[in-house]
Amino acid sequence: MSRTLRVRQSQTVLPFGVGAVFDIQGESFVATGIGDWPQRAKQRVDSPRLASRLGVTGFYAAPPTANDRYDIPDAPGAPYIRFPSWLFCGACRRMKRWRIADEKPGQPPRCPSCSPGRTLAPMRFVQICSAGHLGDVDWWFWAHSRREAAERRECGEREKLRFLVSERASGLEALSVSCAAKDCGASRDLLDILGTHGMRCSGRNPWQRANEAVECTKPVQIVQRTAGNLYYPVVHSALDIPETENPTHLADEELAARVREHDLWVSLCKVAATPRADVFRSMIQDDTGADDALLDLLIAEETGQTPTIAPGAAATPVRPDLSREEWAAFMAPAPPATRDFALRETTLGLAQETTQPWAGLHRRIGRILLADRLREVRALSGFTRVSPDATVVPADTTRRLKWLPAVEVFGEGIFLTLDKDALSNWEADGRVRQRVAGMRADLDRAFQKDRLEALTGAEVSPRFVLLHTLAHLLIRQLSFESGYTTASLRERIYARPEQDQYGILVYTAAGDAEGTLGGLVRQGEPPRLAETLLRMTEAAAWCSADPLCAEHSGQGFGNLNRAACHACALLPETSCEAGNTLLDRALVVGGEHVPGYFESIVTAARAAAAAAVERPTP
């Protein structure tokens, strides 16, 4: 019976985009570069603003298909190839290197030695390097690695291997790879398989041809094929907003014009991907005042390449700031409206309230907008391996194409801002700034510093940590009250002080019907949102891991969180812009040494609850 293997169109960007390894029905595959995509039936995805920022001609989505036939060349859908190519039989324990010529359309690989043929399973371990290359482990070398080089040369059979299981040990020590060649018998268990072992890098990814391999001297790491450091996608997203002209945008255009008129501009574009570019960049910046982000953007537009995939580049991928225009659209006196951007203004419904904590909550929240319809475009420019700041491999490994893979998703959302005066007074408190300064020091030591600075700006401001944590807490609370799962909700943080931003957008964009059911917008209408915010602050004031969580001086990835853990503030990775970092619940509800923005709300709510308990029953 022919099997059905399918990846949804929205998954071809994230999580199963170019370079990703994934399992499906007991088989393992890797997504190939977009140069191998079928030429026909690609769907164009329009997002001029995102295309301009990334310096590409446009975006395409993979052709939709009911059955992604991985083993049929030129089949519809995004192409995937079998990886790892080393498979083993669970019955006879033979290992076989599977080749494209061995594929049978619609059938999983089967053991040629067993009758009836048993389905072969993929090996658990693969090798990667920080240059972004991926390959099979050299299992013959591993089996013979305990022998001298001269003894290894005596064994001429490179594919007569067995993957054995011992009953006398447990864990990886019970697994071993042995050579079944005549008069050999070399064997080694997998106890210390993870890590570096002096193996050579292939210099390419599995879908690349042999002539595309490069000389790679990076150390090879052996990891499990589902390891978290095997694949870090570089994804950019932008909301589809009406085109507007604002003073800030015009100022950027004037600065860009001065850069293009500079005497060294042409020279910079010619050597943009070489070390010589730094000299020209600094001279242009001294004369014009342009920052690195603007120069990267203009170079990308001029050369037709995304700034993240310059040949030989080893820097952190550039993530252009797309928040400025979105913030201007949300904050316009009369919010613009299009078919894919429908906003309406609302309130908490607390204008007439004089009792606490409702009156205090009203004074702490600014503008509220309900987005009945949003369109988001997500594009994949490349990926890294080993760490997020390693060398970026472009989505088109041939470097010939000027477009990127993308998907469009539709949803709804709630946009809210904090009260500007209350936020400024809270930010000016020395205790607040001192607490956030410690996070700044941790970020300077973190390997993902450049990626996070693209979100926070040059300085980690108290408002960013506050708004980011508020978005997480609100998403967790909305998941209980709106009917959506936390993985179906996403955040966009608008918290750059230099752009006078102080708001958040919580929205759905799940790529299917779940994103447009209307439950989130309904939850944003009065008085539901006020009740949700109050319950959110009450829940955030206590964590099941307290007092350890509340008193932590550094936890999470790179010690970049303070009072924030899985029990109180963390979200699924797809919901967070900053990788679940730069979170601090104490800045929202208060702590022993720092005032919280909503601390007075928590205090008033507790006092009201205590008064209600003490009130005699009639």
Beta strands, then each sheet from edge to edge (+ up, - down):
strand 1: 21-24
strand 2: 27-31
strand 3: 43-45
strand 4: 58-61
strand 5: 80-82
strand 6: 86-89
strand 7: 95-97
strand 8: 120-122
strand 9: 125-128
strand 10: 134-136
strand 11: 161-165
strand 12: 175-179
strand 13: 187-189
strand 14: 221-224
strand 15: 232-239
strand 16: 341-346
strand 17: 365-384
strand 18: 393-394
strand 19: 403-418
strand 20: 489-494
strand 21: 503-508
sheet 1: 1+ 2- 5+
sheet 2: 3+ 4- 19- 17+ 15-
sheet 3: 3+ 4- 19- 21+ 20-
sheet 4: 3+ 4- 19- 17+ 16-
sheet 5: 3+ 4- 19- 17+ 18-
sheet 6: 7+ 6- 8+
sheet 7: 10+ 9- 14+
sheet 8: 11+ 12- 13+
end
